Amino acid sequence: MSSAELERLVGIGKLKYEPPARAELEGLVASAVARLEDARNESLSVVSRFDLAYNAAHSLALAALRWHGYRSENRYLVFQTLAHTLGSPAPSWRLLARCHERRNRVEYEGDQEIEGRIVEDLVHAAGELLEGVKALGLPMPPDE
């Protein structure tokens, strides 16, 4: 996979180089797996499931970026780079970008109205990210 776009982001100061650390990758993936499992629990509130799925997706997207040797301090950019780190199609990372905006409204404005459909789409997208991370060969928790 070409990293020309990732290199361009380094050039404009949006990403920085940082060698991946195995312990960090293991922690990100383990956290994501646990959160994704909980997000699939339909007995939880929609807001809780959204939060869990969003954070699982973010951890997986960050793990993919870190695996490639980059770091971003911008949560949104971690999703935008998925086309280059996991080869995610535009509809997938655009959904995650919309969920990031939705998450900000929940976190910073107290807007608790979340549609069940977006949670289902987000859980599905996080599951696809998990498969992409597995394909990279990132370390999986023992139960995986």
Phi, psi and omega in degrees: 000133180291139177248022181303318180292321178295319178297321178299319179294327174295316182300329180260009174081013180274331175236159172226155177285138172200119181302142179293147177245126184305315181298320178296313180300316179299317180294317179297316182290316179299317178298315181297316181298315180296316180294320180295319177300315179293324180296336179280353181282103185288354177279348177278160178294157179299320180296317179295317179296320178299311181301314180296314181293319179299312182292328174296312180299317180296317179299320180290318178296320178294319178300318179296317178297315179296322178301326179280356176091025179234159174222144175231144175262010182245114183301320182296318182296329178301322177286320181296333181278355182302330177299332184258339181264325180238358183070026181294138178290157183307316181301327180291308183287336175291321175301314181296323177295319176297320179294327176297315178298319179296317179301320179297322178295323178293310185290318190255343181240355180072015180283105185265005182277107179232130181281141179301326182297320181293329177294315179299317179296320180292318177300316179298315180297319178296322176298320177294321176297320178300318178297320178296321178293320176301318181296331175290340182091018178294150181295132179257151175300159184306325182285347181278000000 
